[in-house]
Amino acid sequence: MERVTCDQWNKRVTVTSTVAPERLLKRLQKIKKLSTFWPQQQQQQSVNAQIANQAQILQQLQHQQQLQHQQQLQHQQQLQQQQQLQQQQQLQQQAGIIAQNNNNNRNQVKFQQSQQNQQQNQQNQMGLQNQNQTQTPNGF
């Protein structure tokens, strides 16, 4: 025998040797009659199941992370779209205000021109009346 390892918790003894396992088991059964091989396959299967379970959990976590990332991207895109809409609305409002100001300015210019025209017409009429009065004789 090369090495003997005892596991008190699981009540197992591991023996490493160059002797064939069946022959070694017969020798151990002479000392302790209930000695048997402990199933390595079951332990390996449970380890494999744990590994598969952990791999599945990891895949689920990665999938959740991807979904969260996609949701964050969608949220950012929605925010950008909302900002763009707000900017467009502000620009449209500003354009409307500018157009209204231009209309008001045009109307003011037209009003001022019409007032100047009225004043000129009044001055012209007064000038004509003055001319008419100077041309007509007083006796008639």
C-alpha angles and dihedrals in degrees: 000000000000103000139003121197123187125205107193095183096056093030093235133138121202116204122191116197145141089236117102110269094236093051091047090050090053090053091049092048088059087061099036115016097202094058113131139158111272111228111261091181093064091050091047090048092051090049090049090049090051091049091048091048092050090047090052091049090049091051090050091050091049090049091050090049090051091050091049090049091050091048090050090051091049091048091050091049091050091050091050091049091049091050091049091050091050091049091049091049091049091049091049091050091049091048089050091050091048091049091048091048090050090051091048090049091049091049091049091050091049091047092049090048091050091049090050090048091050091049091049091048090050091049090048091050091048090049091051091049090050091050091048091051093050093049099050117081119240097231101060 
